[in-house]
Each structure stands twice: as C-alpha cells, then as structure tokens.
Amino acid sequence: MKSHQVTIKDIAKILGISASTVSRALKDHPDISFETKKKVKELAEELKYKPNAIALSLQSNKSHIIGIIVPQIVHHFFSTVISGIEEYAGEKAYNIIITQSNENPEKEISNCRTLLSGRVDGMIVSRTKDTENFDHFRNVLGTGTPIVFFDRTCHGIKTDKVVIDDYKAAYEATEYLIKTGCRNLLHFSGPENLKITSKRMWGFADALKKNHFPFNEDLIIKADSFEEGRKMIFKLHKENKLPDGLFTVNDMTAAGAMSALNELKIKIPEEISVFGFTNGAISKITSPSLSTVEQNGHLMGYTAAEILINKIENETHEVLTKILPTKLIIRNSTRHL
C-alpha cells in the first residue's frame, strides 16, 4: 500500500486505463461504460481516494471549501446542523471551515472576514441574538460569495434560507398543553429581534386565542437560557404566579425551569406541564424527560449545504426558502392525551 495520498494516476495504473478515463468515470460522464465506472469507483473506495482540493481549485477557480458561522458549536442543535452540512459537503468533495460567534456581533463580523480571506466558495450562517446591522453579510454577498441562512435569518437580505415553521410548531405545542388539561399557561420567550422568537410567540398567543383562552402580554416572559429559566421559576413561585402549563423557546430554558421546579418540589407534569423546543440531547436526560418540538438540525444542515453547493456549482440566481417539517416529541414532562 502506498504511503502517499492515492491519486487518479494510481487508480489508472492499477486498472490499466488512462487517467482521463478515471476522472470522467468518477464524475459519471455518459461516455464511460457502466462497467468501467463500477470498477473505478470500487477501487477508489478501497484505496480511500480523496479528490485533491488544490487541483480542484486550480481547475475550477473554486476552493471547494464552505464556511460556517454558528453562535455556539457546543449547542446540540448547532452541532447537529454542522453534522448535516459535513455529510452533504463530504458527498460532494467539499471541505468545511467552522467558526463560532459566541453570540457576539463583532466576532461574527470577524468570522466573515476570516472566511472571505480563506477563499471559501460560500457560507452557511445562523446569526447572533444581538446582530442588528447586517452590513457584513451584505459585504459578503457583494463579493459574489453566496450565503445560506438557517434557523436565525436576517430580515431584508435577499438570499437563501432553510427554516422550520416556528409558528405552526409553537401553536401545536401550546394546543397540546391545552388539550391535556392546562388552563393557566405561560411562554418563556427569546429576544424580540429574532424572527424565530416572534413566530414562536405568535404561535403560542394564537393557540390560546383560538381555544378561547384570554391572552395578554403578561403571559410572555423573556427567559431563553438555563439560568434565566431557573431564575424566572423562583420569581414566579415567590409571587404565587406559577402556571400549570409552560411552553419555552428552547430546551435549555425548559431544563432550567424544570431544575427549579424540582428544587421547589413541584410535581411535573401533575402540577405543571413543561414543553420545550429543539429536541436536543438534554431533553432526554432531564427529570422527567422533556416533551419538545423536533427541529431536525441534521436535515437542516444537509439541506443548507445542498442548496449552497448547487448555487456554487451551477451559479444559479434563484433565491430559495426551504421550510422543513417538525413534529411534537411527547415524553414525561407533559400529561398524555
């Protein structure tokens, strides 16, 4: 076995065919027979052949590298999105560079500059909670580098997006709480400047209204982290304002709320039902296990990479918004129908 990286010439020599035939076989060229394609691909897989990124770049004037910007790599949702991106990118012989903003708009701007200097062919981005000026993204697009936003998008920028129907998912989660007997509901919400936040809030509000429950803004409380979820439950308990049904903007907030409820010895779901959003790893290890919305991060990442690479390779100008399906995952933090 050769110690150097396997090349097209190595495969050609072993099979007794030309390097150009191997190259066309790997690209499924119609002039190459099925039998030759099969032999080439089987040997390429056996020898663990990987296309040479530098050679591809010289041939196509493309780097075959995708840049990724996420708020937090350690967050389960974002890590599953990255996994999906990596899977599709790998199928298409693209490499990825991952950066994180740590929810810092200035860091996000720096990430954009770093990725551009690295000659990425395109970017897949979920913006920070606090990003209000989108000029850095407009600058990226101005260089001819395409962007696909996922989950957290930017209003006013005409580019591709991969999202879920946050409104519908929130409506269904809230209605489930109502159908299982909750009569005094609250929503722990995220930052108002995020579209996903407002859509989940509207879904919660409309589910109450359409089921003939009174609604006012006091039923929506800003709390979108583990710490804030805990803190708010202790505050509501002290004020004697605890609900019997709680829908949270994400699983970490739900976990924080449940941690406080357990500390206060308030029974879940007998006294308070709790519904999260994301279906992250934490939802399975909370006590009790957390009912939540499946956001399907892996599919979101895979789809975002598919859209971006198609745009890079075909140089299309069509702007797509892909809305992915969600479903309710019912566990033990809510009563069952």
C-alpha positions, 0 to 999 in steps of 0.5 A: 500500500502506498504511503502517499495520498492515492491519486487518479494516476494510481487508480489508472495504473492499477486498472490499466486505463488512462487517467482521463478515463478515471476522472470522467468515470468518477464524475459519471460522464455518459461516455464511460461504460457502466462497467468501467465506472463500477470498477473505478469507483470500487477501487477508489473506495478501497484505496480511500481516494480523496479528490485533491482540493488544490487541483480542484481549485486550480481547475475550477477557480473554486476552493471547494471549501464552505464556511460556517458561522454558528453562535455556539458549536457546543449547542446540540442543535448547532452541532447537529446542523454542522453534522448535516452540512459535513455529510452533504459537503463530504458527498460532494468533495467539499471541505468545511471551515467552522467558526463560532460567534459566541453570540457576539456581533463583532466576532461574527463580523470577524468570522466573515472576514476570516472566511472571505480571506480563506477563499471559501466558495460560500457560507452557511450562517445562523446569526447572533441574538444581538446582530442588528446591522447586517452590513457584513453579510451584505459585504459578503454577498457583494463579493459574489460569495453566496450565503445560506441562512438557517434557523436565525435569518436576517430580515431584508437580505435577499438570499437563501434560507432553510427554516422550520415553521416556528409558528405552526410548531409553537401553536401545536405545542401550546394546543397540546398543553391545552388539550391535556388539561392546562388552563393557566399557561405561560411562554418563556420567550427569546429576544424580540429581534429574532424572527424565530422568537416572534413566530414562536410567540405568535404561535403560542398567543394564537393557540390560546386565542383560538381555544378561547383562552384570554391572552395578554402580554403578561403571559410572555416572559423573556427567559431563553437560557438555563439560568434565566429559566431557573431564575424566572421559576423562583420569581414566579413561585415567590409571587404565587404566579406559577402556571400549570402549563409552560411552553419555552423557546428552547430546551435549555430554558425548559431544563432550567425551569424544570431544575427549579421546579424540582428544587421547589418540589413541584410535581411535573407534569401533575402540577405543571406541564413543561414543553420545550423546543429543539429536541436536543440531547438534554431533553432526554436526560432531564427529570422527567424527560422533556416533551419538545418540538423536533427541529431536525438540525441534521436535515437542516444542515444537509439541506443548507449545504445542498442548496449552497453547493448547487448555487456554487456549482451551477451559479444559479440566481434563484433565491430559495426558502426551504421550510422543513417539517417538525413534529411534537416529541411527547415524553414525561414532562407533559400529561398524555392525551 
